[in-house]
Amino acid sequence: MSHLALELALWILLAFFIGCIIGCILHKLFGSETASAPPRPAEELSRSPGADTVKAAGLALATQEEAAPVTGKTAQPQGIAAARGGRPDNLQRISGIGPKNEKTLHGLGFFHFDQIAAWSEDEVAWVDDHLKFNGRILREEWINQAKLLAEGNDEEFHQLYGTGGLKDKKGESESGTRTRKE
């Protein structure tokens, strides 16, 4: 009886090793090479102070980047690890940026109006493609809004964009009734 148990154990061990060999061959043939290398943005952000939140967002965004590659010639804008002075600007003042988009932008390292105002056409295209905004940044004029807010030009901002993305006392945005001067 013991020789049967020994024979069964040897067959199981043989099946295990054959399975390991087949698994290794299949992994080399069909496995992803990028899964073994950590994403670069997370490495750079992990060296920055206050980078815990940004590092987590960088890992999530790097995964999204692998799943949906950016088309065309675009450049990723450079974010910062944390808000200057520990206080981010209220990005929701920009029409088109709500709480979810503001959180996403913070995850990318954008906390201030002047950062958004400085985006080039290629950087706008990267953010638009990366976040799947379908032209929203240009259509809603985020760059112009951010420039006015960064310069503290609230009067012109209110003339052009109303309250932007902020809600009035009734919970309605006044940005839909903007009076734009051409």
C-alpha positions in Angstrom: 0.0 0.0 0.0 2.8 2.4 0.8 4.4 1.8 -2.6 1.1 3.0 -4.2 1.2 6.2 -2.1 4.8 6.8 -3.2 4.0 6.2 -6.8 1.0 8.6 -6.6 3.2 11.3 -5.0 5.8 10.9 -7.8 3.1 11.3 -10.5 1.7 14.4 -8.8 5.2 15.8 -8.5 5.9 15.0 -12.2 2.6 16.7 -13.2 3.5 19.8 -11.1 6.9 20.2 -12.9 5.4 19.7 -16.3 2.8 22.4 -15.4 5.5 24.8 -14.3 7.5 24.3 -17.5 4.4 24.8 -19.7 3.4 27.9 -17.6 6.9 29.4 -18.1 6.8 28.8 -21.8 3.4 30.4 -22.2 4.4 33.4 -20.0 7.4 34.0 -22.2 5.3 33.8 -25.4 2.2 35.7 -24.3 3.2 37.5 -21.0 3.5 41.3 -20.8 7.0 42.7 -20.6 5.8 46.1 -19.2 4.3 44.5 -16.1 7.8 43.6 -14.7 9.1 47.2 -14.9 7.6 49.8 -12.4 6.2 52.9 -14.1 8.6 55.8 -14.4 6.3 58.7 -13.2 5.8 57.0 -9.9 9.5 56.6 -9.4 10.1 60.3 -9.9 7.2 61.3 -7.7 8.2 59.0 -4.9 11.4 61.0 -4.3 9.3 64.2 -3.8 8.1 65.4 -0.4 4.4 64.7 0.2 4.3 62.3 -2.7 2.2 59.5 -1.1 -1.1 60.7 -2.8 0.6 61.6 -6.0 2.5 58.3 -6.1 -0.7 56.3 -5.9 -2.3 58.5 -8.6 0.8 58.1 -10.8 0.6 54.3 -10.5 -3.1 54.3 -11.4 -2.5 56.7 -14.3 0.5 54.7 -15.6 -1.8 51.6 -15.7 -4.4 53.6 -17.7 -1.6 54.8 -20.0 -0.6 51.2 -20.8 -4.3 50.3 -21.4 -5.0 53.2 -23.7 -1.9 54.6 -25.5 -2.0 58.3 -26.5 -2.2 58.9 -30.2 -0.4 61.6 -32.1 2.4 63.8 -30.9 1.6 65.0 -27.4 3.6 66.0 -24.4 2.8 65.2 -20.8 2.7 68.4 -18.7 4.9 68.4 -15.7 3.0 68.4 -12.4 4.2 69.0 -8.9 4.2 66.7 -5.9 2.0 68.9 -3.6 0.3 72.3 -3.7 2.6 75.2 -3.1 2.3 76.4 0.5 0.0 73.4 1.2 -3.0 75.2 -0.3 -4.2 74.4 -3.8 -6.3 76.8 -5.8 -10.0 76.1 -6.1 -9.8 74.6 -9.6 -13.6 74.2 -9.6 -13.8 77.9 -10.4 -12.9 77.0 -13.9 -16.0 76.1 -15.9 -15.9 72.4 -16.7 -13.9 71.3 -13.6 -16.1 69.7 -11.0 -15.0 67.8 -7.9 -14.1 64.7 -9.8 -12.0 66.5 -12.4 -10.3 68.6 -9.7 -9.3 65.4 -7.8 -8.0 63.9 -11.0 -6.0 67.0 -11.8 -4.6 67.0 -8.3 -3.6 63.3 -8.8 -1.6 64.4 -11.9 0.1 67.1 -9.9 -1.9 70.2 -11.0 -3.0 72.3 -8.0 -2.8 75.9 -9.3 -4.3 78.1 -12.0 -0.9 79.2 -13.3 0.0 75.5 -14.0 -3.0 75.0 -16.2 -2.5 78.4 -17.8 1.0 77.4 -18.9 -0.1 74.3 -20.8 1.1 74.2 -24.4 -1.1 72.8 -27.2 0.7 69.4 -27.0 0.2 69.3 -23.2 -3.5 70.2 -23.6 -3.8 67.4 -26.2 -2.1 64.9 -23.8 -4.4 65.8 -20.8 -7.5 65.7 -23.1 -6.5 62.3 -24.6 -5.3 60.9 -21.3 -8.5 61.8 -19.4 -10.8 61.2 -22.4 -12.3 64.7 -22.3 -13.0 64.7 -26.1 -11.9 68.3 -26.7 -13.4 69.7 -23.5 -10.4 71.6 -22.4 -10.3 73.7 -25.6 -14.1 73.9 -25.9 -14.5 75.2 -22.4 -11.4 77.5 -22.6 -9.7 76.2 -19.5 -6.4 77.9 -20.4 -8.0 81.3 -20.8 -10.0 80.9 -17.6 -6.9 79.7 -15.7 -4.9 82.7 -17.0 -7.5 85.2 -15.9 -7.8 83.6 -12.5 -4.0 83.2 -12.0 -3.6 87.0 -12.8 -6.3 87.8 -10.3 -8.4 89.4 -13.1 -11.8 88.4 -11.5 -13.7 91.2 -13.1 -12.9 90.1 -16.7 -13.3 86.5 -15.7 -16.9 87.2 -14.4 -17.7 89.2 -17.6 -16.6 86.3 -19.8 -17.5 83.2 -17.7 -19.9 84.2 -15.0 -19.0 82.3 -11.9 -17.2 79.6 -13.9 -17.8 76.2 -12.4 -19.0 77.5 -9.0 -22.7 77.2 -8.2 -24.9 80.1 -7.1 -27.3 79.9 -4.1 -29.9 78.0 -6.1 -27.3 75.3 -7.0 -27.1 76.4 -10.6 -24.0 77.3 -12.5 -24.0 80.8 -14.0 -21.4 79.8 -16.6 -24.1 78.7 -19.0 -25.3 82.3 -19.3 -21.9 83.8 -20.0 -21.8 86.9 -22.1 -18.7 86.6 -24.2 -17.3 89.7 -26.0 -15.6 88.8 -29.2 
